[in-house]
Amino acid sequence: MKTFNLSTLAFALVASSSAFASSIAITNATIHTATDSGVLKNASLVITDGKISAINPGEVKADTVIDAQGGIVTPGLISSMNQLGLVEVGAVGGSRDAGDDKAGIDFDPSTAYNPRSSLVAYARKGGITQDLIAPTGGETIFAGLAAAVELTGAFDSVIGSQKALVVEMGEKDKGSRAMSYKTLVDKLESHKQKLAKKDDKKKDETPSTEEQVLTKVLAGKLPVVVEVQRAADILQLLKIKAQYNLNLVLSGANDAVLVADEIAKANVPVIFSAMDNLPGNFDAMHANLANAGKLEKAGVKVMLTVAGDASHNMYQLRFDAGNAVSYGMSYDGAIKAVTANVADVFGLTGGKIAVGQKADVVLWNGDPLELSSHVVKMFINGEEISTQSRHDKLRDRYMKKSDMPAGYTK
């Protein structure tokens, strides 16, 4: 009996090892790498153990081979600065967990992330495999910490809880924006002085979460995403960046085109919606569909996001990128703006088709930036993920022919 158990265990281990080592190849594809390699035609790639193990190998060897039949392969798209999994129905208070009046620098909404939100599967239909979820803030300018999630729907899909500090600046309904800048500078200066005065006796003290965050911010290790629009405010932030060595990222920034050269020189990325075409307030007077292309040409690293209720409309991220191309952005730049650029800025794995990269890969039946195209297959960490959403289930339910009323099934 003992021998039988050991043999069974050995067999199980071998079987498990074999399953884990299974490989997948996609052949006969046009691959948009989102790297300096550009676009590869009639190409192939191999996925092994959750990573891209080969591109255009001399001989394709894999357990599963998928013939793309000329289809397009891209990295999984990466959305950002939204409340996916934190807000289910905006009008229902009980389903909103993205913000709190008492939120501050150390507010981490990822602990409330719901990977089983119906919106996650819908976002996958748009080719999105990762997302940067962001807090909506409270009574101070410090909204909290952005987090990275994979759109697998698994309960362990939060892959990074401190990916950026989100700060809300710009126009105020009450008071002066000057006080917001004072608050930011005072907080940074206070912690800078505290670090400088730290003596040997206090080295053993455990810093608070807020202090840990600020230490990373001052070391340039944690991006600071500042929601701002007006050009004058952007210039003010560039000064603060230089003074405190901030890893600054501008969000919104519809007036960024007025100071694009200064932003590029300071090496500051900009994340915004390519669909903003009218001023939403007096700070965003230069919102225009051509802004993405103008910033790209100025040398600014651009990331695209969906404006407004992005959690429910994230599917349209690729369409927004397509519109950016229509108004002057390069095609390759638009692909990078929803893949590699986001990964680079926020320290995410994936976003690129390259050997050794995380195998977040999407196969499309046509141009991913075209309305008529759709996802054929999606892989996250090398595992095929379904793109079926609640919308598909409802369609199938009510289109199914039955003698029973539409609300029932046999």
Solvent accessible surface area in square Angstrom, and as a share of the most:
residue,aa,sasa,rsa
1,M,179,0.80
2,K,160,0.68
3,T,102,0.59
4,F,135,0.56
5,N,82,0.42
6,L,110,0.55
7,S,63,0.41
8,T,68,0.39
9,L,99,0.49
10,A,53,0.41
11,F,151,0.63
12,A,50,0.38
13,L,110,0.55
14,V,97,0.56
15,A,49,0.38
16,S,68,0.44
17,S,70,0.45
18,S,68,0.44
19,A,71,0.55
20,F,145,0.60
21,A,52,0.40
22,S,54,0.35
23,S,14,0.09
24,I,31,0.16
25,A,0,0.00
26,I,0,0.00
27,T,26,0.15
28,N,67,0.34
29,A,1,0.01
30,T,27,0.16
31,I,0,0.00
32,H,19,0.08
33,T,1,0.01
34,A,3,0.03
35,T,30,0.17
36,D,150,0.78
37,S,73,0.47
38,G,21,0.20
39,V,67,0.38
40,L,42,0.21
41,K,153,0.65
42,N,129,0.66
43,A,1,0.01
44,S,11,0.07
45,L,0,0.00
46,V,11,0.06
47,I,4,0.02
48,T,42,0.25
49,D,68,0.35
50,G,18,0.17
51,K,115,0.49
52,I,0,0.00
53,S,50,0.33
54,A,25,0.20
55,I,43,0.22
56,N,76,0.39
57,P,38,0.24
58,G,95,0.91
59,E,119,0.53
60,V,52,0.30
61,K,147,0.62
62,A,30,0.23
63,D,104,0.54
64,T,69,0.40
65,V,84,0.48
66,I,24,0.12
67,D,79,0.41
68,A,11,0.09
69,Q,147,0.65
70,G,48,0.46
71,G,7,0.06
72,I,27,0.13
73,V,0,0.00
74,T,0,0.00
75,P,0,0.00
76,G,1,0.01
77,L,2,0.01
78,I,1,0.00
79,S,0,0.00
80,S,0,0.00
81,M,27,0.12
82,N,2,0.01
83,Q,41,0.18
84,L,0,0.00
85,G,6,0.06
86,L,3,0.02
87,V,21,0.12
88,E,53,0.24
89,V,71,0.41
90,G,41,0.39
91,A,99,0.77
92,V,79,0.45
93,G,42,0.41
94,G,77,0.74
95,S,26,0.17
96,R,120,0.44
97,D,66,0.34
98,A,4,0.03
99,G,32,0.31
100,D,72,0.37
101,D,94,0.49
102,K,191,0.81
103,A,5,0.04
104,G,19,0.18
105,I,4,0.02
106,D,66,0.34
107,F,47,0.20
108,D,38,0.20
109,P,3,0.02
110,S,9,0.06
111,T,123,0.71
112,A,44,0.34
113,Y,19,0.07
114,N,66,0.34
115,P,12,0.07
116,R,148,0.54
117,S,5,0.03
118,S,44,0.28
119,L,16,0.08
120,V,2,0.01
121,A,18,0.14
122,Y,52,0.20
123,A,1,0.01
124,R,24,0.09
125,K,50,0.21
126,G,0,0.00
127,G,0,0.00
128,I,0,0.00
129,T,0,0.00
130,Q,0,0.00
131,D,0,0.00
132,L,0,0.00
133,I,0,0.00
134,A,1,0.01
135,P,2,0.02
136,T,68,0.39
137,G,12,0.11
138,G,29,0.28
139,E,141,0.63
140,T,70,0.41
141,I,16,0.08
142,F,11,0.04
143,A,0,0.00
144,G,0,0.00
145,L,1,0.01
146,A,0,0.00
147,A,0,0.00
148,A,0,0.00
149,V,0,0.00
150,E,17,0.07
151,L,0,0.00
152,T,36,0.21
153,G,12,0.12
154,A,36,0.28
155,F,152,0.63
156,D,116,0.60
157,S,2,0.01
158,V,54,0.31
159,I,73,0.37
160,G,14,0.13
161,S,47,0.30
162,Q,58,0.26
163,K,44,0.19
164,A,0,0.00
165,L,3,0.02
166,V,0,0.00
167,V,0,0.00
168,E,53,0.24
169,M,19,0.08
170,G,3,0.03
171,E,86,0.39
172,K,90,0.38
173,D,157,0.82
174,K,178,0.76
175,G,68,0.65
176,S,59,0.38
177,R,51,0.19
178,A,64,0.50
179,M,116,0.52
180,S,5,0.03
181,Y,21,0.08
182,K,114,0.48
183,T,50,0.29
184,L,4,0.02
185,V,41,0.24
186,D,68,0.35
187,K,64,0.27
188,L,4,0.02
189,E,55,0.25
190,S,70,0.45
191,H,10,0.04
192,K,90,0.38
193,Q,77,0.34
194,K,107,0.45
195,L,68,0.34
196,A,84,0.65
197,K,155,0.66
198,K,87,0.37
199,D,66,0.34
200,D,109,0.57
201,K,185,0.78
202,K,104,0.44
203,K,129,0.55
204,D,137,0.71
205,E,108,0.48
206,T,125,0.72
207,P,54,0.34
208,S,58,0.38
209,T,62,0.36
210,E,54,0.24
211,E,37,0.17
212,Q,76,0.34
213,V,0,0.00
214,L,5,0.03
215,T,54,0.31
216,K,81,0.34
217,V,1,0.01
218,L,26,0.13
219,A,50,0.39
220,G,25,0.24
221,K,159,0.67
222,L,4,0.02
223,P,10,0.06
224,V,2,0.01
225,V,0,0.00
226,V,1,0.00
227,E,60,0.27
228,V,3,0.02
229,Q,42,0.19
230,R,90,0.33
231,A,13,0.10
232,A,62,0.48
233,D,6,0.03
234,I,0,0.00
235,L,65,0.32
236,Q,73,0.32
237,L,2,0.01
238,L,20,0.10
239,K,135,0.57
240,I,4,0.02
241,K,42,0.18
242,A,85,0.66
243,Q,108,0.48
244,Y,8,0.03
245,N,96,0.49
246,L,5,0.02
247,N,52,0.26
248,L,3,0.01
249,V,0,0.00
250,L,0,0.00
251,S,12,0.08
252,G,18,0.18
253,A,3,0.02
254,N,9,0.04
255,D,7,0.04
256,A,0,0.00
257,V,34,0.20
258,L,95,0.47
259,V,12,0.07
260,A,12,0.09
261,D,103,0.53
262,E,80,0.36
263,I,0,0.00
264,A,28,0.22
265,K,186,0.79
266,A,28,0.22
267,N,129,0.66
268,V,3,0.02
269,P,16,0.10
270,V,0,0.00
271,I,0,0.00
272,F,5,0.02
273,S,6,0.04
274,A,3,0.02
275,M,77,0.34
276,D,38,0.20
277,N,72,0.37
278,L,143,0.71
279,P,61,0.38
280,G,72,0.69
281,N,48,0.24
282,F,180,0.75
283,D,4,0.02
284,A,2,0.02
285,M,103,0.46
286,H,80,0.36
287,A,8,0.07
288,N,66,0.34
289,L,28,0.14
290,A,22,0.17
291,N,4,0.02
292,A,1,0.01
293,G,2,0.02
294,K,108,0.46
295,L,1,0.01
296,E,48,0.22
297,K,153,0.65
298,A,34,0.27
299,G,57,0.55
300,V,8,0.05
301,K,81,0.34
302,V,3,0.02
303,M,0,0.00
304,L,0,0.00
305,T,14,0.08
306,V,5,0.03
307,A,49,0.38
308,G,76,0.73
309,D,78,0.40
310,A,5,0.04
311,S,6,0.04
312,H,55,0.25
313,N,61,0.31
314,M,1,0.00
315,Y,50,0.19
316,Q,63,0.28
317,L,0,0.00
318,R,0,0.00
319,F,32,0.13
320,D,4,0.02
321,A,0,0.00
322,G,15,0.14
323,N,51,0.26
324,A,1,0.01
325,V,44,0.25
326,S,88,0.57
327,Y,106,0.40
328,G,38,0.36
329,M,7,0.03
330,S,52,0.34
331,Y,65,0.25
332,D,58,0.30
333,G,11,0.11
334,A,0,0.00
335,I,2,0.01
336,K,48,0.20
337,A,0,0.00
338,V,0,0.00
339,T,0,0.00
340,A,3,0.03
341,N,19,0.10
342,V,0,0.00
343,A,3,0.02
344,D,71,0.37
345,V,21,0.12
346,F,6,0.02
347,G,55,0.52
348,L,17,0.09
349,T,86,0.50
350,G,2,0.02
351,G,1,0.01
352,K,50,0.21
353,I,2,0.01
354,A,30,0.23
355,V,98,0.56
356,G,45,0.43
357,Q,51,0.23
358,K,23,0.10
359,A,0,0.00
360,D,2,0.01
361,V,0,0.00
362,V,0,0.00
363,L,5,0.03
364,W,0,0.00
365,N,76,0.39
366,G,22,0.21
367,D,47,0.24
368,P,1,0.01
369,L,17,0.08
370,E,93,0.42
371,L,136,0.67
372,S,100,0.65
373,S,8,0.05
374,H,97,0.43
375,V,17,0.10
376,V,73,0.42
377,K,60,0.25
378,M,1,0.00
379,F,2,0.01
380,I,2,0.01
381,N,62,0.32
382,G,13,0.13
383,E,114,0.51
384,E,89,0.40
385,I,22,0.11
386,S,71,0.46
387,T,33,0.19
388,Q,89,0.40
389,S,2,0.01
390,R,145,0.53
391,H,96,0.43
392,D,18,0.09
393,K,120,0.51
394,L,61,0.30
395,R,125,0.46
396,D,67,0.35
397,R,97,0.35
398,Y,116,0.44
399,M,148,0.66
400,K,120,0.51
401,K,194,0.82
402,S,44,0.28
403,D,135,0.70
404,M,89,0.40
405,P,82,0.51
406,A,67,0.52
407,G,36,0.35
408,Y,139,0.53
409,T,83,0.49
410,K,170,0.72
